[in-house]
Amino acid sequence: MKRTTVFLDEATTRELHLLAQQEKLPVAALVRDALERYLGGAKRGKGLRLRFVGTGRSGHHDTAERAEEVLWGDLQPHSSARPPQGKRRGGRR
């Protein structure tokens, strides 16, 4: 094994030490395990993938052209009254 130095922010360091305490493992063992899992996933092409990509596939091919219709088509206003035009109270704009 080779020794290395890793710089972590305080919150990550605190969480790492708490987890090590809970699991009754050395911090170094947790870091090694996390890196092995991350690198193993990256080798298989899974570690760096954005998991949310493709979740909104609708099967429609014209979504970009119909964006306004899709976004605003079913919008139900809370009230038919329009907000007053002009100055707001408090003098701020």
N, C-alpha and C positions, 0 to 999 in steps of 0.2 A: 504494500500500500504506500501511497505517496501523500504527504501532508500538504494541505493547501489552506489558503485564507479566503474567507468569504465575508464580505461586508453586508450586513443586514440592518434595516431600520429598527428602531427600538420596539415597535409593536410586533414585528415579525419575530424578533429575538425573544420577546416576552412569551408569545404564543408557543414558540418552539420549546422553550424551557418548561412551560406548563405541560405541554404534551409529553415531553420526555419524563417528567415527574409522574404523570398519570400512567404512562405505559411502563414505567420503571426501566427505561432504556437510556443509554447515553445519547446526548444531543448528536454526536457524530454518527451514531447508527441511524437515527431518524433522517439526517441529511443525506447519508449514503443511500438509504432506501428511497427517499423522494427523488433523488437524482437518477437512480437506476430506473425507476418507474417512468420518469419523464423522458429519459433518453430512449428507453425501450419503446415507448409510445411513438416517439418521433421517428424511430427507425421503421416502424410499421406504418407511418403516415397518419397516425391517429392523435399523437400528442400535441400537434400544433394546429389542428383543424379547428375552425370556428364551428361549434356544434349547432348554432342557430341557423346556419346557412341552409336555405331550402325549406324551412319550416312553413313559409307562407305560400308555397306553390299552390296555385289555384287551378291550374290546368288551362287558364285563359292566356292567350298569346297577345292580347291587346291591352293589357293592364296599364302599361305606361301611357298609352294614348287616352285611356279612360280614367286617368288618375283622379281628376276632379270629381267625376261622377261617382267613382268608387268611394272616395273619401267623404263626400258630402251628400250622396244620394239618399241615404236613410236618416239623415240628421233631423231630429225633431226639436224645434226650438222650445224653450221653457215657457216662453211668453210671446205673444204676437206683438207686444208693445216694443217700440224701438227706443233705444237709449236716447236721451235728449242731446241735441247738438248744441255746442257752445262751450263756455267756460265751465270747468269743474269747480266745485267748492274748494276753498283753501288756497286758491290762486295758483296752484301748480298745474302745469301742462305736461 
